[in-house]
């Protein structure tokens, strides 16, 4: 089924590139086919496609950059080391220290830095020529990252508080609530253990999905209107494409920041003493 959808996506792409206004064809509106890719090759039943390639290339670039920046760190840093230090320090001081504090947060800095830059680069692929696709608009990627955070948070909660303490932490146990305590505990347990990882993933996914749809729509519209008197409208659509790219650059950074900020908030809740 997915293979058939991927083929239809390729056919739709060919239609989009050939179709103009006044040619007798309707506007080829973007849809879910914009997120389907024909496998490049298959290994042992595993299909290797464009989003996976972008994720792997992005990972190599991130690791390569930080290795090059800090492999031979100097007291007086060079340009590459300065950029690396600025990025690392932004996440460390602006996110981890602000949420967890310096004493508790220092050990989690590498984890949060890795998350931030991975999410950011996966988002950035949306506006990179030839790539032009945000990996995080495929739900499996933000869900996988959210599950990593979830397992870390739950494991840390049990380690810090033990089984009884963790149960109180997850349920928001507070005996001063009186008769409504059982209801509050059920709601908190459901919210923390079931809803939280889903919303953590959806927030990132939905923003990148919507942003990519808008970029695709205005890009296709620019090409579709590029015929006859439609050229004037094509210019407006192209201008909107440029505006949307600038806006996406901002949103991509914000979403990476929000993702790690929520991560630190969850970790802070795991480390906090329950009263």
HELIX and SHEET records of a PDB file:
HELIX    1   1 UNK A    2  UNK A   18  1                                  17    
HELIX    2   2 UNK A   32  UNK A   35  5                                   4    
HELIX    3   3 UNK A   50  UNK A   70  1                                  21    
HELIX    4   4 UNK A   79  UNK A   91  1                                  13    
HELIX    5   5 UNK A   92  UNK A   97  3                                   6    
HELIX    6   6 UNK A   98  UNK A  100  1                                   3    
HELIX    7   7 UNK A  102  UNK A  105  1                                   4    
HELIX    8   8 UNK A  106  UNK A  108  5                                   3    
HELIX    9   9 UNK A  109  UNK A  124  1                                  16    
HELIX   10  10 UNK A  125  UNK A  127  5                                   3    
HELIX   11  11 UNK A  135  UNK A  137  5                                   3    
HELIX   12  12 UNK A  139  UNK A  171  1                                  33    
HELIX   13  13 UNK A  175  UNK A  180  5                                   6    
HELIX   14  14 UNK A  181  UNK A  190  1                                  10    
HELIX   15  15 UNK A  191  UNK A  195  3                                   5    
HELIX   16  16 UNK A  196  UNK A  224  1                                  29    
HELIX   17  17 UNK A  228  UNK A  230  5                                   3    
HELIX   18  18 UNK A  231  UNK A  271  1                                  41    
SHEET    1   A 2 UNK A  41  UNK A  43  0                                        
SHEET    2   A 2 UNK A  46  UNK A  48 -1                                        
END                                                                             
